[in-house]
Amino acid sequence: MKCLAMRVGDVRERGDIDDIRRLGALLGVTSADQAIKLVSRFYPADALPPKTRFGLEEMFGSGSS
Amino acid sequence: MKRSNFRLSNVAEIAERAAQSTQNFDLAVREFLDSWETMPRARRADAIADEPIAVGRVEDAYLAALAEHLAERGGLDVPTWTEKPERFLREPFFAGGLESLKAILIVESPSAFRRRLIFISADGLSRPHRVMVDDESPPA
């Protein structure tokens, strides 16, 4: 849900971004491909909004897993 | 940080709490948004009427944007204090800190924020109960 929304509206905090980073670390996600595969278990990959892909690529790196 | 147990009833209290370090600014904004959603319409104009004290360059502009955004969404008059020059940024502020989202935030940011050079996501002000209602359920 947080990956899909990628909500950012805070001044000092980073909204969903920090939560996604923490969840990724807990789950051992080390690349954007891994993150997208994980999200795709719950939402169709081709329905992911661009900001989800862009955000995950910047957070986890665009290299393949 | 000291904690306050009183629910926020107006925008000015967000700045007071941040200035007094009784509550983190972002948390206070979220709490105010929760109050706003359940606030009787008759009280909403008062909730944005008073100008908040200055707490920081971005925060000052952000509160003006918030008040304008809520006023427009609720069909209320936009408070005049929101138009003061110090309630506008000269340098852009992008929420979230991700370079890759900047272009999207420029498009998505609500107009009251965008015209103050504050760029947030379209759902950046949404609260969890609203998201749960608006979002589609994941496929089985």
N, CA and C atoms of all chains as a GROMACS GRO file, in nm:
protein
  615
    1MET      N    1   0.083  -0.121   0.000
    1MET     CA    2   0.000   0.000   0.000
    1MET      C    3   0.087   0.126   0.000
    2LYS      N    4   0.188   0.128   0.085
    2LYS     CA    5   0.275   0.246   0.093
    2LYS      C    6   0.355   0.264  -0.036
    3CYS      N    7   0.398   0.151  -0.096
    3CYS     CA    8   0.472   0.160  -0.222
    3CYS      C    9   0.384   0.216  -0.331
    4LEU      N   10   0.259   0.173  -0.330
    4LEU     CA   11   0.167   0.217  -0.434
    4LEU      C   12   0.135   0.365  -0.418
    5ALA      N   13   0.112   0.406  -0.293
    5ALA     CA   14   0.073   0.546  -0.269
    5ALA      C   15   0.192   0.640  -0.283
    6MET      N   16   0.307   0.601  -0.223
    6MET     CA   17   0.427   0.686  -0.223
    6MET      C   18   0.388   0.830  -0.185
    7ARG      N   19   0.315   0.842  -0.076
    7ARG     CA   20   0.269   0.974  -0.033
    7ARG      C   21   0.383   1.055   0.027
    8VAL      N   22   0.397   1.176  -0.017
    8VAL     CA   23   0.493   1.267   0.046
    8VAL      C   24   0.425   1.402   0.065
    9GLY      N   25   0.421   1.447   0.189
    9GLY     CA   26   0.356   1.575   0.216
    9GLY      C   27   0.412   1.643   0.339
   10ASP      N   28   0.512   1.581   0.400
   10ASP     CA   29   0.568   1.636   0.523
   10ASP      C   30   0.680   1.736   0.495
   11VAL      N   31   0.709   1.817   0.596
   11VAL     CA   32   0.817   1.915   0.584
   11VAL      C   33   0.949   1.856   0.632
   12ARG      N   34   0.948   1.797   0.750
   12ARG     CA   35   1.071   1.742   0.807
   12ARG      C   36   1.082   1.591   0.786
   13GLU      N   37   0.970   1.524   0.793
   13GLU     CA   38   0.973   1.378   0.776
   13GLU      C   39   0.958   1.346   0.628
   14ARG      N   40   0.968   1.218   0.596
   14ARG     CA   41   0.963   1.182   0.454
   14ARG      C   42   0.846   1.091   0.420
   15GLY      N   43   0.745   1.093   0.505
   15GLY     CA   44   0.622   1.021   0.475
   15GLY      C   45   0.646   0.874   0.447
   16ASP      N   46   0.586   0.826   0.340
   16ASP     CA   47   0.595   0.684   0.306
   16ASP      C   48   0.737   0.642   0.270
   17ILE      N   49   0.821   0.737   0.227
   17ILE     CA   50   0.955   0.702   0.181
   17ILE      C   51   1.035   0.631   0.291
   18ASP      N   52   1.034   0.691   0.410
   18ASP     CA   53   1.110   0.630   0.520
   18ASP      C   54   1.050   0.495   0.560
   19ASP      N   55   0.918   0.486   0.558
   19ASP     CA   56   0.853   0.359   0.593
   19ASP      C   57   0.891   0.250   0.493
   20ILE      N   58   0.893   0.286   0.364
   20ILE     CA   59   0.928   0.188   0.260
   20ILE      C   60   1.074   0.143   0.278
   21ARG      N   61   1.160   0.240   0.308
   21ARG     CA   62   1.302   0.204   0.331
   21ARG      C   63   1.316   0.107   0.447
   22ARG      N   64   1.244   0.137   0.556
   22ARG     CA   65   1.252   0.049   0.675
   22ARG      C   66   1.198  -0.090   0.644
   23LEU      N   67   1.083  -0.094   0.575
   23LEU     CA   68   1.025  -0.224   0.540
   23LEU      C   69   1.119  -0.302   0.448
   24GLY      N   70   1.178  -0.231   0.352
   24GLY     CA   71   1.272  -0.296   0.259
   24GLY      C   72   1.390  -0.356   0.333
   25ALA      N   73   1.443  -0.282   0.430
   25ALA     CA   74   1.557  -0.331   0.507
   25ALA      C   75   1.517  -0.455   0.588
   26LEU      N   76   1.398  -0.450   0.647
   26LEU     CA   77   1.351  -0.565   0.726
   26LEU      C   78   1.332  -0.688   0.640
   27LEU      N   79   1.289  -0.668   0.515
   27LEU     CA   80   1.262  -0.780   0.425
   27LEU      C   81   1.384  -0.820   0.343
   28GLY      N   82   1.494  -0.750   0.362
   28GLY     CA   83   1.617  -0.784   0.289
   28GLY      C   84   1.615  -0.742   0.144
   29VAL      N   85   1.535  -0.641   0.110
   29VAL     CA   86   1.530  -0.593  -0.029
   29VAL      C   87   1.655  -0.511  -0.058
   30THR      N   88   1.726  -0.548  -0.166
   30THR     CA   89   1.851  -0.478  -0.198
   30THR      C   90   1.849  -0.413  -0.337
   31SER      N   91   1.742  -0.432  -0.412
   31SER     CA   92   1.735  -0.369  -0.544
   31SER      C   93   1.591  -0.332  -0.577
   32ALA      N   94   1.577  -0.241  -0.673
   32ALA     CA   95   1.443  -0.199  -0.715
   32ALA      C   96   1.367  -0.316  -0.777
   33ASP      N   97   1.439  -0.402  -0.849
   33ASP     CA   98   1.373  -0.518  -0.911
   33ASP      C   99   1.308  -0.606  -0.804
   34GLN      N  100   1.384  -0.629  -0.697
   34GLN     CA  101   1.329  -0.710  -0.587
   34GLN      C  102   1.206  -0.642  -0.528
   35ALA      N  103   1.217  -0.512  -0.507
   35ALA     CA  104   1.104  -0.437  -0.447
   35ALA      C  105   0.981  -0.445  -0.537
   36ILE      N  106   1.002  -0.429  -0.669
   36ILE     CA  107   0.888  -0.432  -0.761
   36ILE      C  108   0.826  -0.573  -0.768
   37LYS      N  109   0.913  -0.674  -0.763
   37LYS     CA  110   0.860  -0.812  -0.762
   37LYS      C  111   0.775  -0.835  -0.638
   38LEU      N  112   0.822  -0.783  -0.527
   38LEU     CA  113   0.748  -0.799  -0.401
   38LEU      C  114   0.612  -0.729  -0.408
   39VAL      N  115   0.613  -0.605  -0.455
   39VAL     CA  116   0.488  -0.530  -0.466
   39VAL      C  117   0.393  -0.598  -0.566
   40SER      N  118   0.451  -0.659  -0.670
   40SER     CA  119   0.371  -0.722  -0.775
   40SER      C  120   0.299  -0.849  -0.726
   41ARG      N  121   0.336  -0.896  -0.608
   41ARG     CA  122   0.263  -1.009  -0.551
   41ARG      C  123   0.124  -0.964  -0.504
   42PHE      N  124   0.107  -0.835  -0.485
   42PHE     CA  125  -0.019  -0.782  -0.433
   42PHE      C  126  -0.091  -0.693  -0.534
   43TYR      N  127  -0.015  -0.630  -0.624
   43TYR     CA  128  -0.074  -0.544  -0.727
   43TYR      C  129  -0.013  -0.582  -0.861
   44PRO      N  130  -0.091  -0.578  -0.970
   44PRO     CA  131  -0.035  -0.610  -1.101
   44PRO      C  132   0.080  -0.514  -1.134
   45ALA      N  133   0.192  -0.568  -1.178
   45ALA     CA  134   0.311  -0.486  -1.206
   45ALA      C  135   0.281  -0.378  -1.309
   46ASP      N  136   0.197  -0.413  -1.409
   46ASP     CA  137   0.171  -0.314  -1.514
   46ASP      C  138   0.074  -0.205  -1.468
   47ALA      N  139   0.021  -0.218  -1.345
   47ALA     CA  140  -0.069  -0.115  -1.293
   47ALA      C  141   0.003  -0.023  -1.195
   48LEU      N  142   0.131  -0.049  -1.171
   48LEU     CA  143   0.204   0.036  -1.078
   48LEU      C  144   0.222   0.175  -1.138
   49PRO      N  145   0.191   0.281  -1.063
   49PRO     CA  146   0.209   0.416  -1.118
   49PRO      C  147   0.358   0.448  -1.136
   50PRO      N  148   0.390   0.536  -1.231
   50PRO     CA  149   0.531   0.570  -1.254
   50PRO      C  150   0.603   0.613  -1.128
   51LYS      N  151   0.535   0.688  -1.041
   51LYS     CA  152   0.607   0.738  -0.923
   51LYS      C  153   0.650   0.624  -0.831
   52THR      N  154   0.575   0.513  -0.832
   52THR     CA  155   0.616   0.398  -0.752
   52THR      C  156   0.745   0.340  -0.808
   53ARG      N  157   0.751   0.322  -0.940
   53ARG     CA  158   0.873   0.267  -1.002
   53ARG      C  159   0.991   0.361  -0.983
   54PHE      N  160   0.970   0.490  -1.011
   54PHE     CA  161   1.080   0.587  -0.999
   54PHE      C  162   1.130   0.591  -0.854
   55GLY      N  163   1.035   0.595  -0.762
   55GLY     CA  164   1.072   0.604  -0.620
   55GLY      C  165   1.150   0.481  -0.576
   56LEU      N  166   1.102   0.363  -0.612
   56LEU     CA  167   1.170   0.239  -0.572
   56LEU      C  168   1.309   0.230  -0.635
   57GLU      N  169   1.320   0.274  -0.761
   57GLU     CA  170   1.452   0.271  -0.828
   57GLU      C  171   1.552   0.362  -0.757
   58GLU      N  172   1.505   0.478  -0.715
   58GLU     CA  173   1.598   0.569  -0.646
   58GLU      C  174   1.631   0.518  -0.506
   59MET      N  175   1.533   0.461  -0.439
   59MET     CA  176   1.557   0.414  -0.301
   59MET      C  177   1.644   0.290  -0.296
   60PHE      N  178   1.623   0.198  -0.389
   60PHE     CA  179   1.692   0.069  -0.380
   60PHE      C  180   1.793   0.047  -0.491
   61GLY      N  181   1.804   0.141  -0.584
   61GLY     CA  182   1.900   0.124  -0.693
   61GLY      C  183   1.836   0.051  -0.807
   62SER      N  184   1.876   0.084  -0.931
   62SER     CA  185   1.808   0.027  -1.047
   62SER      C  186   1.875  -0.102  -1.097
   63GLY      N  187   1.979  -0.147  -1.028
   63GLY     CA  188   2.045  -0.271  -1.070
   63GLY      C  189   1.955  -0.392  -1.050
   64SER      N  190   1.980  -0.497  -1.127
   64SER     CA  191   1.896  -0.618  -1.114
   64SER      C  192   1.937  -0.694  -0.989
   65SER      N  193   1.845  -0.776  -0.937
   65SER     CA  194   1.869  -0.850  -0.814
   65SER      C  195   1.956  -0.972  -0.838
   66MET      N  196   1.103   1.603   2.408
   66MET     CA  197   0.989   1.683   2.364
   66MET      C  198   0.870   1.658   2.454
   67LYS      N  199   0.812   1.768   2.506
   67LYS     CA  200   0.693   1.753   2.589
   67LYS      C  201   0.576   1.715   2.499
   68ARG      N  202   0.482   1.642   2.553
   68ARG     CA  203   0.368   1.603   2.472
   68ARG      C  204   0.244   1.680   2.516
   69SER      N  205   0.159   1.712   2.418
   69SER     CA  206   0.035   1.780   2.449
   69SER      C  207  -0.081   1.683   2.429
   70ASN      N  208  -0.175   1.686   2.523
   70ASN     CA  209  -0.288   1.594   2.513
   70ASN      C  210  -0.411   1.659   2.451
   71PHE      N  211  -0.403   1.791   2.424
   71PHE     CA  212  -0.518   1.859   2.369
   71PHE      C  213  -0.521   1.846   2.217
   72ARG      N  214  -0.637   1.815   2.165
   72ARG     CA  215  -0.650   1.800   2.021
   72ARG      C  216  -0.642   1.938   1.954
   73LEU      N  217  -0.576   1.943   1.843
   73LEU     CA  218  -0.559   2.070   1.772
   73LEU      C  219  -0.692   2.116   1.713
   74SER      N  220  -0.724   2.244   1.734
   74SER     CA  221  -0.850   2.294   1.680
   74SER      C  222  -0.830   2.404   1.577
   75ASN      N  223  -0.707   2.450   1.559
   75ASN     CA  224  -0.683   2.550   1.455
   75ASN      C  225  -0.538   2.546   1.405
   76VAL      N  226  -0.520   2.610   1.289
   76VAL     CA  227  -0.388   2.608   1.223
   76VAL      C  228  -0.280   2.675   1.309
   77ALA      N  229  -0.320   2.782   1.379
   77ALA     CA  230  -0.222   2.855   1.459
   77ALA      C  231  -0.160   2.766   1.567
   78GLU      N  232  -0.237   2.671   1.617
   78GLU     CA  233  -0.185   2.582   1.722
   78GLU      C  234  -0.074   2.490   1.670
   79ILE      N  235  -0.076   2.463   1.540
   79ILE     CA  236   0.031   2.380   1.483
   79ILE      C  237   0.165   2.451   1.504
   80ALA      N  238   0.167   2.581   1.470
   80ALA     CA  239   0.290   2.658   1.486
   80ALA      C  240   0.329   2.673   1.633
   81GLU      N  241   0.229   2.693   1.718
   81GLU     CA  242   0.258   2.707   1.862
   81GLU      C  243   0.324   2.580   1.916
   82ARG      N  244   0.270   2.468   1.879
   82ARG     CA  245   0.327   2.342   1.929
   82ARG      C  246   0.467   2.318   1.876
   83ALA      N  247   0.487   2.353   1.748
   83ALA     CA  248   0.620   2.336   1.691
   83ALA      C  249   0.720   2.430   1.758
   84ALA      N  250   0.677   2.556   1.780
   84ALA     CA  251   0.766   2.655   1.841
   84ALA      C  252   0.800   2.617   1.985
   85GLN      N  253   0.704   2.562   2.056
   85GLN     CA  254   0.726   2.525   2.196
   85GLN      C  255   0.782   2.384   2.210
   86SER      N  256   0.803   2.318   2.098
   86SER     CA  257   0.853   2.180   2.098
   86SER      C  258   0.763   2.085   2.177
   87THR      N  259   0.634   2.114   2.178
   87THR     CA  260   0.541   2.020   2.241
   87THR      C  261   0.497   1.913   2.142
   88GLN      N  262   0.516   1.941   2.014
   88GLN     CA  263   0.482   1.842   1.912
   88GLN      C  264   0.560   1.872   1.784
   89ASN      N  265   0.604   1.768   1.719
   89ASN     CA  266   0.672   1.780   1.590
   89ASN      C  267   0.576   1.840   1.487
   90PHE      N  268   0.626   1.928   1.402
   90PHE     CA  269   0.542   2.002   1.306
   90PHE      C  270   0.456   1.909   1.220
   91ASP      N  271   0.519   1.808   1.161
   91ASP     CA  272   0.445   1.720   1.070
   91ASP      C  273   0.335   1.643   1.142
   92LEU      N  274   0.367   1.601   1.263
   92LEU     CA  275   0.267   1.529   1.343
   92LEU      C  276   0.151   1.620   1.378
   93ALA      N  277   0.181   1.745   1.410
   93ALA     CA  278   0.077   1.841   1.445
   93ALA      C  279  -0.013   1.868   1.324
   94VAL      N  280   0.047   1.877   1.204
   94VAL     CA  281  -0.032   1.898   1.082
   94VAL      C  282  -0.130   1.781   1.065
   95ARG      N  283  -0.077   1.658   1.081
   95ARG     CA  284  -0.163   1.540   1.063
   95ARG      C  285  -0.277   1.539   1.165
   96GLU      N  286  -0.242   1.576   1.288
   96GLU     CA  287  -0.346   1.576   1.391
   96GLU      C  288  -0.452   1.682   1.360
   97PHE      N  289  -0.408   1.797   1.311
   97PHE     CA  290  -0.504   1.901   1.275
   97PHE      C  291  -0.594   1.852   1.161
   98LEU      N  292  -0.537   1.784   1.063
   98LEU     CA  293  -0.617   1.734   0.951
   98LEU      C  294  -0.722   1.635   1.000
   99ASP      N  295  -0.686   1.554   1.098
   99ASP     CA  296  -0.784   1.463   1.157
   99ASP      C  297  -0.897   1.542   1.223
  100SER      N  298  -0.860   1.647   1.296
  100SER     CA  299  -0.962   1.731   1.361
  100SER      C  300  -1.052   1.796   1.257
  101TRP      N  301  -0.988   1.845   1.149
  101TRP     CA  302  -1.062   1.915   1.043
  101TRP      C  303  -1.170   1.826   0.983
  102GLU      N  304  -1.137   1.701   0.961
  102GLU     CA  305  -1.232   1.609   0.897
  102GLU      C  306  -1.357   1.588   0.979
  103THR      N  307  -1.345   1.598   1.110
  103THR     CA  308  -1.462   1.574   1.196
  103THR      C  309  -1.519   1.704   1.252
  104MET      N  310  -1.463   1.817   1.210
  104MET     CA  311  -1.503   1.947   1.263
  104MET      C  312  -1.634   1.993   1.198
  105PRO      N  313  -1.729   2.044   1.279
  105PRO     CA  314  -1.852   2.099   1.218
  105PRO      C  315  -1.817   2.214   1.123
  106ARG      N  316  -1.888   2.223   1.014
  106ARG     CA  317  -1.858   2.325   0.913
  106ARG      C  318  -1.854   2.465   0.974
  107ALA      N  319  -1.942   2.491   1.072
  107ALA     CA  320  -1.950   2.624   1.132
  107ALA      C  321  -1.820   2.664   1.204
  108ARG      N  322  -1.741   2.566   1.242
  108ARG     CA  323  -1.618   2.597   1.316
  108ARG      C  324  -1.495   2.603   1.224
  109ARG      N  325  -1.511   2.562   1.102
  109ARG     CA  326  -1.394   2.551   1.014
  109ARG      C  327  -1.332   2.687   0.978
  110ALA      N  328  -1.417   2.788   0.957
  110ALA     CA  329  -1.363   2.921   0.924
  110ALA      C  330  -1.276   2.973   1.038
  111ASP      N  331  -1.319   2.951   1.161
  111ASP     CA  332  -1.240   2.995   1.277
  111ASP      C  333  -1.108   2.918   1.286
  112ALA      N  334  -1.111   2.795   1.243
  112ALA     CA  335  -0.992   2.709   1.256
  112ALA      C  336  -0.876   2.754   1.168
  113ILE      N  337  -0.906   2.833   1.066
  113ILE     CA  338  -0.798   2.881   0.978
  113ILE      C  339  -0.786   3.034   0.980
  114ALA      N  340  -0.867   3.100   1.063
  114ALA     CA  341  -0.873   3.247   1.062
  114ALA      C  342  -0.748   3.314   1.116
  115ASP      N  343  -0.692   3.262   1.224
  115ASP     CA  344  -0.581   3.331   1.291
  115ASP      C  345  -0.446   3.295   1.228
  116GLU      N  346  -0.366   3.398   1.208
  116GLU     CA  347  -0.233   3.374   1.150
  116GLU      C  348  -0.142   3.304   1.251
  117PRO      N  349  -0.079   3.197   1.209
  117PRO     CA  350   0.014   3.128   1.299
  117PRO      C  351   0.142   3.211   1.320
  118ILE      N  352   0.207   3.190   1.433
  118ILE     CA  353   0.335   3.258   1.455
  118ILE      C  354   0.438   3.198   1.358
  119ALA      N  355   0.545   3.272   1.336
  119ALA     CA  356   0.650   3.222   1.246
  119ALA      C  357   0.731   3.113   1.315
  120VAL      N  358   0.752   3.004   1.244
  120VAL     CA  359   0.832   2.894   1.302
  120VAL      C  360   0.946   2.851   1.210
  121GLY      N  361   0.939   2.890   1.085
  121GLY     CA  362   1.043   2.849   0.990
  121GLY      C  363   0.998   2.885   0.850
  122ARG      N  364   1.092   2.906   0.761
  122ARG     CA  365   1.061   2.951   0.626
  122ARG      C  366   0.962   2.857   0.555
  123VAL      N  367   0.995   2.730   0.552
  123VAL     CA  368   0.908   2.633   0.482
  123VAL      C  369   0.777   2.613   0.557
  124GLU      N  370   0.789   2.600   0.689
  124GLU     CA  371   0.669   2.577   0.770
  124GLU      C  372   0.569   2.692   0.758
  125ASP      N  373   0.620   2.816   0.755
  125ASP     CA  374   0.530   2.933   0.746
  125ASP      C  375   0.452   2.932   0.614
  126ALA      N  376   0.521   2.900   0.507
  126ALA     CA  377   0.454   2.894   0.376
  126ALA      C  378   0.360   2.774   0.371
  127TYR      N  379   0.404   2.664   0.432
  127TYR     CA  380   0.325   2.541   0.430
  127TYR      C  381   0.189   2.563   0.500
  128LEU      N  382   0.191   2.632   0.614
  128LEU     CA  383   0.066   2.654   0.687
  128LEU      C  384  -0.029   2.745   0.609
  129ALA      N  385   0.027   2.842   0.537
  129ALA     CA  386  -0.057   2.928   0.452
  129ALA      C  387  -0.119   2.845   0.340
  130ALA      N  388  -0.038   2.758   0.280
  130ALA     CA  389  -0.088   2.672   0.174
  130ALA      C  390  -0.198   2.579   0.227
  131LEU      N  391  -0.173   2.527   0.344
  131LEU     CA  392  -0.271   2.436   0.405
  131LEU      C  393  -0.403   2.508   0.430
  132ALA      N  394  -0.395   2.627   0.488
  132ALA     CA  395  -0.517   2.703   0.517
  132ALA      C  396  -0.592   2.738   0.388
  133GLU      N  397  -0.517   2.781   0.286
  133GLU     CA  398  -0.581   2.815   0.157
  133GLU      C  399  -0.645   2.690   0.094
  134HIS      N  400  -0.571   2.580   0.097
  134HIS     CA  401  -0.620   2.456   0.038
  134HIS      C  402  -0.749   2.410   0.106
  135LEU      N  403  -0.750   2.412   0.238
  135LEU     CA  404  -0.868   2.366   0.312
  135LEU      C  405  -0.985   2.462   0.290
  136ALA      N  406  -0.956   2.592   0.285
  136ALA     CA  407  -1.062   2.691   0.263
  136ALA      C  408  -1.127   2.668   0.127
  137GLU      N  409  -1.044   2.652   0.026
  137GLU     CA  410  -1.099   2.634  -0.110
  137GLU      C  411  -1.177   2.504  -0.121
  138ARG      N  412  -1.124   2.400  -0.060
  138ARG     CA  413  -1.192   2.271  -0.065
  138ARG      C  414  -1.324   2.275   0.010
  139GLY      N  415  -1.329   2.356   0.117
  139GLY     CA  416  -1.450   2.362   0.199
  139GLY      C  417  -1.543   2.475   0.162
  140GLY      N  418  -1.512   2.548   0.054
  140GLY     CA  419  -1.599   2.657   0.012
  140GLY      C  420  -1.598   2.774   0.108
  141LEU      N  421  -1.485   2.797   0.174
  141LEU     CA  422  -1.473   2.908   0.270
  141LEU      C  423  -1.388   3.019   0.210
  142ASP      N  424  -1.398   3.138   0.269
  142ASP     CA  425  -1.310   3.248   0.226
  142ASP      C  426  -1.167   3.215   0.267
  143VAL      N  427  -1.073   3.243   0.178
  143VAL     CA  428  -0.932   3.220   0.210
  143VAL      C  429  -0.885   3.333   0.301
  144PRO      N  430  -0.827   3.300   0.418
  144PRO     CA  431  -0.783   3.406   0.511
  144PRO      C  432  -0.677   3.496   0.447
  145THR      N  433  -0.685   3.626   0.474
  145THR     CA  434  -0.595   3.722   0.409
  145THR      C  435  -0.449   3.702   0.450
  146TRP      N  436  -0.425   3.651   0.572
  146TRP     CA  437  -0.285   3.634   0.617
  146TRP      C  438  -0.208   3.538   0.527
  147THR      N  439  -0.280   3.452   0.458
  147THR     CA  440  -0.211   3.353   0.373
  147THR      C  441  -0.143   3.419   0.253
  148GLU      N  442  -0.180   3.544   0.222
  148GLU     CA  443  -0.124   3.612   0.104
  148GLU      C  444  -0.001   3.697   0.138
  149LYS      N  445   0.038   3.702   0.263
  149LYS     CA  446   0.156   3.782   0.299
  149LYS      C  447   0.280   3.727   0.230
  150PRO      N  448   0.371   3.815   0.190
  150PRO     CA  449   0.491   3.770   0.117
  150PRO      C  450   0.572   3.664   0.192
  151GLU      N  451   0.576   3.676   0.324
  151GLU     CA  452   0.654   3.578   0.401
  151GLU      C  453   0.589   3.440   0.406
  152ARG      N  454   0.470   3.433   0.349
  152ARG     CA  455   0.400   3.303   0.342
  152ARG      C  456   0.422   3.238   0.205
  153PHE      N  457   0.521   3.286   0.133
  153PHE     CA  458   0.558   3.228   0.003
  153PHE      C  459   0.707   3.199   0.002
  154LEU      N  460   0.746   3.090  -0.060
  154LEU     CA  461   0.888   3.057  -0.071
  154LEU      C  462   0.947   3.119  -0.196
  155ARG      N  463   1.077   3.144  -0.191
  155ARG     CA  464   1.148   3.192  -0.310
  155ARG      C  465   1.226   3.078  -0.376
  156GLU      N  466   1.254   2.976  -0.297
  156GLU     CA  467   1.322   2.857  -0.349
  156GLU      C  468   1.226   2.740  -0.333
  157PRO      N  469   1.222   2.650  -0.430
  157PRO     CA  470   1.126   2.539  -0.419
  157PRO      C  471   1.161   2.440  -0.307
  158PHE      N  472   1.057   2.385  -0.251
  158PHE     CA  473   1.073   2.279  -0.151
  158PHE      C  474   1.000   2.155  -0.202
  159PHE      N  475   1.072   2.045  -0.209
  159PHE     CA  476   1.012   1.918  -0.253
  159PHE      C  477   1.004   1.822  -0.136
  160ALA      N  478   0.883   1.778  -0.103
  160ALA     CA  479   0.866   1.683   0.006
  160ALA      C  480   0.923   1.547  -0.034
  161GLY      N  481   0.968   1.473   0.065
  161GLY     CA  482   1.012   1.335   0.041
  161GLY      C  483   1.159   1.319   0.011
  162GLY      N  484   1.220   1.421  -0.051
  162GLY     CA  485   1.364   1.417  -0.074
  162GLY      C  486   1.411   1.326  -0.186
  163LEU      N  487   1.321   1.279  -0.273
  163LEU     CA  488   1.364   1.194  -0.384
  163LEU      C  489   1.369   1.276  -0.513
  164GLU      N  490   1.485   1.276  -0.577
  164GLU     CA  491   1.502   1.349  -0.702
  164GLU      C  492   1.406   1.299  -0.810
  165SER      N  493   1.387   1.168  -0.814
  165SER     CA  494   1.309   1.108  -0.921
  165SER      C  495   1.160   1.143  -0.914
  166LEU      N  496   1.116   1.193  -0.801
  166LEU     CA  497   0.973   1.226  -0.788
  166LEU      C  498   0.944   1.373  -0.815
  167LYS      N  499   1.049   1.453  -0.833
  167LYS     CA  500   1.027   1.598  -0.843
  167LYS      C  501   0.931   1.636  -0.955
  168ALA      N  502   0.951   1.579  -1.073
  168ALA     CA  503   0.866   1.616  -1.186
  168ALA      C  504   0.720   1.579  -1.158
  169ILE      N  505   0.701   1.464  -1.094
  169ILE     CA  506   0.564   1.420  -1.062
  169ILE      C  507   0.502   1.512  -0.957
  170LEU      N  508   0.581   1.552  -0.859
  170LEU     CA  509   0.528   1.639  -0.754
  170LEU      C  510   0.492   1.777  -0.810
  171ILE      N  511   0.568   1.825  -0.907
  171ILE     CA  512   0.535   1.954  -0.969
  171ILE      C  513   0.396   1.948  -1.032
  172VAL      N  514   0.364   1.835  -1.092
  172VAL     CA  515   0.233   1.818  -1.156
  172VAL      C  516   0.123   1.795  -1.052
  173GLU      N  517   0.155   1.713  -0.951
  173GLU     CA  518   0.052   1.668  -0.856
  173GLU      C  519   0.019   1.768  -0.745
  174SER      N  520   0.113   1.849  -0.708
  174SER     CA  521   0.096   1.932  -0.588
  174SER      C  522  -0.029   2.020  -0.597
  175PRO      N  523  -0.110   2.024  -0.493
  175PRO     CA  524  -0.230   2.109  -0.496
  175PRO      C  525  -0.191   2.255  -0.522
  176SER      N  526  -0.275   2.329  -0.590
  176SER     CA  527  -0.238   2.463  -0.637
  176SER      C  528  -0.196   2.557  -0.525
  177ALA      N  529  -0.260   2.548  -0.408
  177ALA     CA  530  -0.223   2.638  -0.297
  177ALA      C  531  -0.079   2.614  -0.254
  178PHE      N  532  -0.031   2.491  -0.268
  178PHE     CA  533   0.107   2.458  -0.233
  178PHE      C  534   0.200   2.494  -0.349
  179ARG      N  535   0.157   2.457  -0.469
  179ARG     CA  536   0.241   2.478  -0.587
  179ARG      C  537   0.274   2.626  -0.607
  180ARG      N  538   0.177   2.713  -0.586
  180ARG     CA  539   0.205   2.855  -0.610
  180ARG      C  540   0.296   2.915  -0.504
  181ARG      N  541   0.318   2.840  -0.398
  181ARG     CA  542   0.415   2.882  -0.296
  181ARG      C  543   0.547   2.807  -0.311
  182LEU      N  544   0.560   2.736  -0.421
  182LEU     CA  545   0.680   2.656  -0.453
  182LEU      C  546   0.699   2.540  -0.356
  183ILE      N  547   0.589   2.492  -0.302
  183ILE     CA  548   0.593   2.373  -0.217
  183ILE      C  549   0.533   2.259  -0.298
  184PHE      N  550   0.607   2.153  -0.310
  184PHE     CA  551   0.563   2.044  -0.396
  184PHE      C  552   0.546   1.916  -0.314
  185ILE      N  553   0.421   1.872  -0.305
  185ILE     CA  554   0.388   1.751  -0.231
  185ILE      C  555   0.308   1.660  -0.325
  186SER      N  556   0.288   1.537  -0.286
  186SER     CA  557   0.208   1.449  -0.372
  186SER      C  558   0.060   1.483  -0.358
  187ALA      N  559  -0.017   1.445  -0.457
  187ALA     CA  560  -0.160   1.477  -0.458
  187ALA      C  561  -0.229   1.424  -0.333
  188ASP      N  562  -0.181   1.310  -0.284
  188ASP     CA  563  -0.241   1.250  -0.165
  188ASP      C  564  -0.157   1.277  -0.040
  189GLY      N  565  -0.069   1.375  -0.049
  189GLY     CA  566   0.022   1.404   0.062
  189GLY      C  567  -0.048   1.448   0.189
  190LEU      N  568  -0.170   1.498   0.177
  190LEU     CA  569  -0.243   1.542   0.295
  190LEU      C  570  -0.348   1.441   0.338
  191SER      N  571  -0.358   1.329   0.266
  191SER     CA  572  -0.463   1.233   0.299
  191SER      C  573  -0.428   1.161   0.429
  192ARG      N  574  -0.529   1.123   0.500
  192ARG     CA  575  -0.513   1.053   0.626
  192ARG      C  576  -0.556   0.908   0.607
  193PRO      N  577  -0.508   0.816   0.689
  193PRO     CA  578  -0.532   0.674   0.666
  193PRO      C  579  -0.678   0.635   0.644
  194HIS      N  580  -0.770   0.689   0.722
  194HIS     CA  581  -0.910   0.648   0.704
  194HIS      C  582  -0.959   0.684   0.565
  195ARG      N  583  -0.912   0.801   0.514
  195ARG     CA  584  -0.954   0.844   0.381
  195ARG      C  585  -0.894   0.751   0.274
  196VAL      N  586  -0.769   0.715   0.291
  196VAL     CA  587  -0.703   0.629   0.194
  196VAL      C  588  -0.775   0.495   0.186
  197MET      N  589  -0.812   0.441   0.304
  197MET     CA  590  -0.878   0.311   0.305
  197MET      C  591  -1.011   0.316   0.231
  198VAL      N  592  -1.080   0.429   0.241
  198VAL     CA  593  -1.209   0.441   0.174
  198VAL      C  594  -1.190   0.459   0.025
  199ASP      N  595  -1.090   0.542  -0.012
  199ASP     CA  596  -1.075   0.578  -0.153
  199ASP      C  597  -1.006   0.470  -0.236
  200ASP      N  598  -0.915   0.396  -0.174
  200ASP     CA  599  -0.838   0.301  -0.251
  200ASP      C  600  -0.916   0.175  -0.284
  201GLU      N  601  -0.879   0.116  -0.397
  201GLU     CA  602  -0.939  -0.013  -0.432
  201GLU      C  603  -0.871  -0.121  -0.351
  202SER      N  604  -0.943  -0.228  -0.325
  202SER     CA  605  -0.883  -0.340  -0.254
  202SER      C  606  -0.787  -0.413  -0.346
  203PRO      N  607  -0.680  -0.472  -0.290
  203PRO     CA  608  -0.588  -0.548  -0.375
  203PRO      C  609  -0.658  -0.670  -0.432
  204PRO      N  610  -0.616  -0.717  -0.549
  204PRO     CA  611  -0.678  -0.835  -0.607
  204PRO      C  612  -0.658  -0.957  -0.518
  205ALA      N  613  -0.755  -1.047  -0.520
  205ALA     CA  614  -0.746  -1.167  -0.435
  205ALA      C  615  -0.638  -1.261  -0.488
   0.00000   0.00000   0.00000
